[in-house]
Amino acid sequence: MLRPFLRAKLHRARVTRCDLDYVGSITIDRDLLEAADLLPLEEVDVYNITRGTRFTTYCIPGAAGGGEIGVNGAAAHLAAVDDLVIVAAYCQLDREDIPHHRARIVLVNDLNRVAEIREQTPFDLPDA
């Protein structure tokens, strides 16, 4: 049996652009894609912290170093510039792979630059 687990997350990135006329997807700064180990065309879920909206799309690379988080196509109705979002990718794991799994959590600053990279296991307990 495969079980779904978080694989990668960009946490509290700020939307820099919304483009209804663009053909789908979310544009993400190449540096952020690399930091989170996300690939172009990889499926991601986007959770809008500001509005409470959610959508599934795929990544496309933006220019490195600019901090771009561009919400494109119909999803642009679900976000606005300056909204805070979480971008998450998941994987399916067999029971024997779970103890070795490490999710990559990328925290960004106000300019969408990498502030910290964490790894989290399924067995890390949150602080009480």
N, C-alpha and C positions, 0 to 999 in steps of 0.2 A: 504494500500500500504506500503510495506517495502522499506526502503531507506538504502543504504550502507554507513557505517561510519567507520572511523579508530577506532580500539579497542585498539591496542597495537603497540608500535614501539621501536625497538632498533636502536638508531641513531649513525651513524658513527662508527660502529664496524669494526675492522680490521680483514681481513681474515688471519687465522693462518695456514691453511692447505687446499690443494686441492687434491682429490683422485678420479681419473677417474674410477678406478676399484671397488669402493665401490658401493653398491646398493642404489642409489638415496639419496635424502634428504639433509638437512643442519644440521650439528652437532653444538649444542650451549651449552656452559657452563651452567650447572644446575643453578648456581646462577643468570645468566642472564635470563634464562627461568622464574625462580621464580620472579625476579624483574619486568619482563614485563607481568607476568601472562599468559605465553604461556605454552601450554601442549605438551607433546610428541605426535606426529602424527598430530598435528594441522597444517592446511594449512597456509602458509605464502607466501608473495611476497618478493622477494629480489631485491633491486635496487642497482646496482653497481655504486657508485659515481665516481669511478676512470675511468671505461671503458664505462659507459652509457648503460650497458646491464641490462636486467631484466629477472627474471624467477620466476615461482611459484613452490613450493615444500612443504615439510612438515618438522617439527622439530623432531630431535632426541636428547636426552640428552647426553651431554659430561660430563666429570669429573668436579666437582665443584671446583671453585677457580683458574682454569688454564687459563681462558680467551679464551677457544677454540671457534673458528668460522671456521668450516670445511665445505667446499663446496664439495659435493660428486656426483659421477656418471656423467652423461652427462653435468650437470650444471658446472662441473669443467672446461669446455671449456670457460665458461663465466666469470671466475674470476681467480685471481692469488694471491699468498701469498702477503700480505701487501695492497691489494686493500681495500678501504673503502666501506662499504655497509650499507644500511638501511634494516632492516627486519621488515615487517609490516603485521599485521593481521587485518581483518575487521569483522564487524558484520552487521546484518540487523536489523533495528529498525522501530517499528511502530511510527507514529507521536506522540502519547502520551508518548513514552519512550525517545524521543529526549531531552526534557529539563533536564532529569536526567542523561543523558549519560556523562561519563567521560572517555576520552581516556588516557591510561597510556603511557607516553613518557619516555623512559630510555636513558639518555645520558651516554656514556661510555668514559673512558679516553684512553690513548694510549696503555694501557695494557689490554683493554677490561674488566675493572672493573667498576662497577657502580659509576658514578661521581655524578649523580643527577637523581631523579625521579620527573617528573611533571605530573599533571593531566590537561587535556585541555577539555573544553566543546565546543560544536558546536557554542556557542555564544561568545567565547573569540575572540576579534578582534586583529589582528596583529598590532604591532606598525607601524605607518606610516613613 
